[in-house]
Amino acid sequence: MRRAPVFAAALLIARLAAQAPQSFEVVSIKANKSGAAASETDTTPGRLNLINVTPLSLLLRAFGVLGFQIVGAPGWVATDRYDVVAAVPDGAVLTDQTRQPLLQQMLAERWQLRYHRETRIMPVYSLVPMEEGHKLITHAGPGEYAMKVELAGPRRVLRSTRGNVPRLVEILTGAAGRLVTNDTGLNGEYDFTLEWVQDAGAADAGPSLFAALREQLGLRLVAAEKPSPVIVVDHIERPSDN
């Protein structure tokens, strides 16, 4: 009796996968010589506009990794700038995950990207509770899941309702610029607020990420070395404009 729901779910997943676009229908790539430091991303149904982005940024988006997980790439991938406009058939709505294979294919075709995956021992941060224990509040009662980082001047504020530590680790990985591993042993749903100053040189005298974790959540980041997945770039070329 249980096979019918399982089969239906598997069939739905297969249909959704079949509906997802397999490649960009149209791709325009032009070198950006503006000299501007900032880049722009504009995503609308069926269209992706990436303005003044580096090839390194494309690699990070294509594989869903951080900068330290891209190795072997030439220096120009972090300095050259391009405007990339890509479209998919039928105005399909793309998510971060469904965009990844499309960007990988584009990089292979237009940048002649060749790569392989490896696992290497890399410096990471291990998230662990303080000796006196953590300060996370176990969620009780109603309330919808929410974990959102808001900007308040130089400060970043993470507000969590029914949040979880695995998602916290993902956010910390982006903020710390280094892979963070979950070694807390905490598996529940928690309510908390974490507020820190990302830029150490900011005029705001707020706590650093490391200090905020200790003081506000009773957690700490410990430097360690662990196996981490990396993307090794074997070959990449500058694309021609079109």
N, C-alpha and C positions, 0 to 999 in steps of 0.2 A: 504493500500500500504506500510505502514511502518513496517508491521509485518515481512516481508520477511528478511530484513537486521538484525532485532533483533533476529529472529529465527536462522539465519545463524551464527551470532556471538555466540549465546548460544550453538549451536551445535559444533562450533569450540572449545569453552572452555571445553565442555564435552569430546571431543575427546582428547584434550591435557591432561586433567586430567586422562583419561583412559590410556594414553600412559606413564604417569609418573610412575616410579617404586614404588611399594607398600612397599617393604622391601629390605634390603641388601641381596644379594644372598650369599655372603661369608663374614664372619667377623673373623678377627684374633685379639686377645687381649693378650698382653704380658706386664708384669710389666717391667718398665724401671728403672734400678738401677744405671744408669750412674752418677747420682749426678749433671748433668748439669741443669742450671737454665732456659735455653732457650728451647722453643718448636718449632716445624716445622710443617707447613701445606703444603701438596702437593696435588693439585686437578687436575686430568686428566680425560678425558672422561671415565666414567664407574668405576672410582677408586678414593678412598679418603684415603690418608695417613696422619695420625695425629701422630706425633712422640714426645714423652716426654710430653704429655698433662696430665693435672689433670682431675679427674672426674668433678670438678667444671667447667672447660672449656667446657667439653662436655655438661653439663647442660645449660650453657649460649648459646652455639651454637644451642642446640636442641629446646630451647624455645625463642630465639631471645631477651633475656633480659640482664640486667646488674647485676653485682654481688649482689647489695643490694636487688634485687628482688628475690633472692633465699634465702629462710629462712627455718630453721629447719634441715638443713643438718649437719651431724657430721663433726668434724674438719678435718678428713683425706681426705675428698673430695677436699680440697685445697692444700694438701701436697703430696699425693700419685701420682705417675707418671706412665703412660702407653703408649705403642705404639699400635695404633689402625689402622688396615688396613681393609678397607671394599670395596666391589665391588658390582655393580648393573648389572642386565642383559643387554645384547645388547649394552654395552658401552654407556649407556645413560649419557647425560650431566646434571649435577646437579647444581642448583643454591642454594643460601643461604636458600631460601624459600622451595624448594623441598627437601632439605636435612633434614629439621627440623623433619618431621614425621618419617623419617627413623632413625634418631638418637634417637628420643623418643622411638621408638619400640625397638631399640637395648638396650637402657638403661633399659627398662622394662624387656627384656628377659635375659640380661647378668648381669645386676647390680641389678635386682629385684626391680627396682624403682617403688615406689607408691607415688602419689602426688595428690594434689588438688589445685585449684586456689582460691585466695581470693583477695579482695580489701582492702588495709590497708592505714591508714593515714601515709604518709612517708614524710621526708624532701625532698624538691625539690627546684629547682631554677626557678623563673618566669622571662622570658625574656620580658623586657618592654623598650620603648624608653626613652631617657633622657628627662628632662624637656624642654630643648631647642630644642628638635626634633632629629630625626635620620639623618644619613649622607648617607644612601643608595641611589645610583643613579638609577633612573628608567630606565630600558633598552629601547632603541629606535633603530629602524632600524633592519637590518638583524643580524644574529648570532645564532649559535646553542647553546642549553642549555649545560652548563658545570658547575659542582661544584666539585672541586677536591682539596684534601689536599695533599700538597707536603712537604717532609722533606728537610730542609736545615740546616744541623748540628743539634744543639739543638732546632732550630726554626721550627715551623709548619706554612705553608702558605696556606690559603684557597683562591683560585681564583674562582670567580663566574661570569658567563655570563648568563644572563637570569635566574639567580637563584631565589629561593623562600625561604621564612622564615621557612616554615615547614621542609624543608631539612636542613637548617641551624640549627634548633633546634635539629635534629637528630645528627648532627655532634657535637654540643655543649654537648649533653648528653654523648656521648662517651668521649669527652675531659675532661668534668667536673667530671665524675664519679658519677653523680647524675642526675635523671630525670629532664629535662628542659621542661617547658611548654611554649607555644607560647601565650603570652598575649600582643602582639604588635599591633594587629589590622591591620597588613600590609599584603595585599593579592596580591601584584603585582609581576613583574619580575624585578630583580635588578642586576646591575653590581657592584662588590666591591671586595676588597682584604682585608683579615684579616690575620695578622701575629703576632704570639705570641711565647713565650718560655714556653713549657709544664712543664719542670722540674725547680722548683724554685731554686734548688741548682746548676744549670748549670752555667758555667763560663760566658756565654753570658749574658749580662745585658739587654736583651730585655724585653718587657712588658709581664706581666702575661696575661692569657686569659681574666680576668676580666678587667684589665686596657686597653687591646687592644680593647675590645668591646666598651668601653666608648670613647676612644680617636679616633678610626678609623671608627667605625660604628654608634656612637651615641646611642648605646644600652647598657643596664646594666642587670646584673643578680641579682635578689633579692631573698634572702632566704625566703622560705615559707613552709607550710605544706599542702599537698593536697592528695586526694585518689589516690593510685597507685596500679596497678595490681602486684601481687606477685605469685610465685610458692612455695607452702609449701611442703617440702619433708617429707612424712609420713614414708617412709622406703627406705633404699638403702643398698646394700651389696657390698663387694669387689668381683670382678669376679674371676673365675679361669682362669689360662693361657690356651691357646690352640694354 
